[in-house]
């Protein structure tokens, strides 16, 4: 059975549904839908040179690759290659074809260093190392049973702090953009990330079809967002926290925990049954917060790096 690789077609529903299906089977801890894929394809910043790929066998999508440049990085030439093959279709050459096509695309657009997340399993790690990638840091996926678990009780905000939702900033989300930019800059990563393009943030984050402003909680101090927990939801019963952080001037007050607890309670009340999040293994403050909520590690990924000659 011949395997071929080509770019994902945003106007082909079978492509979008096949890509989403493979990603869910290979990595069920990430929220992704056909509509969110279509949005990314049409709204991603052009400097990212975003080009998701699909591997097909007899017309069926059996493998995927997310491919783009880190256009928000202060260091040029960094690219991302995330390859996932359906568990029932491994060892057929799809992964190698996807990696090769992704590397050619990124190199053609100036990439000199490539990053890839790989599930921490022997076969996956060996695959990355055979393709000249070397291991670096690790990160955890965490899951919380919202339907049957027990959340910490809701807490009243301390004096001078007000809890709001992301929807309260619908007329002017710029204060949330500023907070997101500050917290993202301090998040553990392989390189510095700078969110400076407000219009791009609106398209890629605020207007993303999975983003839930209703379930996003914001702790406000003196009229300004001081901490937040940004939420995404899929078409079913899954909820994800994609960013939780506090402005530097307000850290150490428990405001991120306050916001996340508020968001989790409202997500459960809205009928969401599972909550997912992720933490870099070096991000001890957020790991402690998530353990307090009852999250459990459900998988680990390792970041691999390849320098292009």
N, C-alpha and C positions, 0 to 999 in steps of 0.2 A: 504494500500500500504506500503510494508516494505521498510525501509530506511537502507542502509548499508554504512559503511565507510571503505575506504582502501587508500593506498598510490597512488598518481598520477603516471601514467605510461608514461614515456617519449617517449616510442616507439609506443604509441597508439594515433593516431591523434584525435580520438573522445574524448579522455580524455583531451588532450591539448586544443582543441577547446571548449569543455564544460566548462573547468575551466576558460578560457578567457571570455566566454560568461557570466557566472555567475558574475565574477568580474566586467565586464563592466556594467551589469544591476544594481548591488548593489553599485558600486563605480565608476561612469563614469568619475571621475576626475583624475584617474591614468592610465597611458599608459601601456598597457600589451597586448601581442600577443602570439599565440601558439609558435612561434619561440623563443620569449624571455623566455617563460617558459621552453622550452626544453634546452635553453642555461644555465639557472640558475641551472637546475637539473644536468647537466653534468659538469658545471664549478665552482659551488660554492665550497669554501674552505672546505675540509673534516672536519675541526674542528667545522664547523657550524652545522654539523649533520642535514643538510637541508632535510626536508621530507614534502613536500606539500601533503595535503590530499584532497580527494573528497568524498562527500556524494552522493549516487545514489539511485534513485527510478525508478524501471522498466528500468534499464539501462541508465537512463538519469542523467547527473550531475546536481544536484540541490543545492549543497553547496560546499564550498571550505575552506581550512585553509592553511595559510602560517606558517610554523613551523620551527624554527631554533634557535640555540644558538648565542648569540652576541660574536662571537669569537674575534672581534676586540676591545672588552671592556677591560679596565684595571682591572675590577672587575669580577672574574669568577662566573659561576653559573647563569648567566642571560639568559633567554630565551624569545622568541617572539611567540605569538599566535594571529594571525589575522584571524578571522572567518567571512565569508560572505556567506549568503544564498540568493538564488534568491528570489526577493520580492514576487513572486507568490507561493512560496513553504515554507513560514515560518510557524511556529507553528505545525510542523510535527515531531519534535525531531531531525532534522538534526544538528542544532547548538549544542545541548547538546552532541550528539555523536562525533562531530568533536572536541569539547573542551576536552572531556574525552580522546580521542585517542591522541590528541596533548600533553596534560599534561603527559600522561603515557610515551610517547616517550621522552620528554624533561627531565622528572625526571630520566629516565633510563640512561641518559647521563650527570647527575650531576647538573641539573638545580635546583636552590633553590628559585629563584625569577622570576616570569613571567610577561611580559608586553603585553598588548593588546590594539590596537586602536579600538575605538567604535564610530560610528556616534552619534552625540549629538541629539538623539531622545529618548523619554521616554521608548519605548519598548526595544531598544537596551541597554540603560543604566540599565534598570531593569534586563535584561538577564545577563549582566556582574555581577551585584551585587548579583544575586541569586547564581552565581557560585563562590562567595567569593572573587571577585575582587573589589578593592576600587579605586575611582577616584583620579587622580592627575592632571597633566597639560593638556592644550588643544592646538589645532592647527587648522588653517584654510586652506581649499582649496580655491584657487582663480582662476578665469577665466577671460580671456581677449578676446574680439571679434576682432580677427586680420583682418577678411575680411571686416568688416563694421565700426570698431572703428577707432579712430584717435591716432596715436602714436606721442609722442614728436618728434620734428625734430631732425635729426642726428646732432651731434656736432663734431667739429674737436677736436682731442686729444690735450691736453695741451702740451707745449714744453717739450721735453724729453720723451714723451709717444707715443708708436706706437700700433696700433690695428692690431692683427693678428687673424687667425683662429686656431682651434685645429688641423686642417690638416697640418699646418705648422710645427707641432711637431711630425709628423708621424714617422720620423726616430729615434727620441729619446723623448718619452713622459715623461721621468723622471722628468723634471722641473715642469710639470703640476701635477704629482703625489705629489711632495713636497708641492706645493701650496694647493692642495686638502687636504693633511694631516694637514697642518697648520690651514686652515679655518674650517675643520671638527672638530678639537679639540676644537675650540672656539664656536661651534654652541650649542645653548641651548638644553639640553637633560636630561634624567634621570640619566645618568652616563657618565663617560669619555669614549670617543672613540679614539683609537689610530690606525691610518693607518701606519703600519710599514712594511707590506709585499708587496713589489713592484710587484712581479710576480702575487700575488693574485689580486692586483688592476688591472693589465693588463687584466686578465681573466674576472673579475667581472664588471669592469667599462669601460675600454678603448675598449675592444673587444666585449662589449655587443651589441647585434644586434639592439637595439633601440638607442644607443648612436650615435649622429651626430657630428663628428669632424668638418664637413663643416660649421655647424651652431653654433658651440661653439666659442665664442669670447674671446680673451685674450688681456688684456692690458699689454704691455711689457715696462719695464723701465730698461735702461742700459743692455739690452739683456736678462733680466730675467722676467718671468711672475710675475706680481704684483697684478693682479686681473683677474677674469674670470667669465663667465656665461656658464655653461655646459648645453647642449641641448640634448633632446631625441625626437624622432619622431616615430609615429606608421606607419602602412601600408596605412593610409588614409590621413587626412588633419589636424591631431592634433599634436601639438608641446608642449613640456614640458620643463621647466627649473628645473633641478634636484639639482643644486647647484650654488649659486652665492656668491662670497666672495673675500676678499682682504687680502693680506699679512699684518701682523701687522705693518710693517714699513711704509706702504703706505696708511693706513686708514685715512679717513677724507678728501680725495682729490676728491671724486666723481668717482673713477675709476670703481667701481662695476656697478654703474649706466651707465657709458659710455659703458662698455662691454655689459651689458644687452640690452641697447638700440640698439646697433649695431646688436646683435644677433636677436632681435625681427624684425627689419627692413628686415634683410636678410631672415628670416623665412617667412614673409609675401610675399616678392618678389618671394620666391620659391613656393608659392601657399598654404601655411598652413593657415587654417581659424580660428583655435582656439588655444589659448595658456593657459596652466595650470601651476600652481606652488603651493607651500605650504609654510606656515610660522607658526612657533611656536608663540603663542599669546604673549610671552615675548620678541620676536625678533623685537623690535620697529624700529630699523634702516631699516631692509628689508621690513617691513610692509609699512613704509613711502615711500620707493622707489617704491614698487609695486602699491601703490595708485597713485603715480605720473604718472606711466605708464597707469593707467586707469583700473587696475585689480579690480574685485569685488569679495567679499567673496561669494562662492556658496555653501559651506557646512562647518561644524565644526566637528572635531573629538575630543574625550576625551581619554587620556591615562589612562588605568586602570592597576593596579598592584595587583598581588597575591603572597604572601609568601607561599612557600611549607613547610609543617611541618617537 
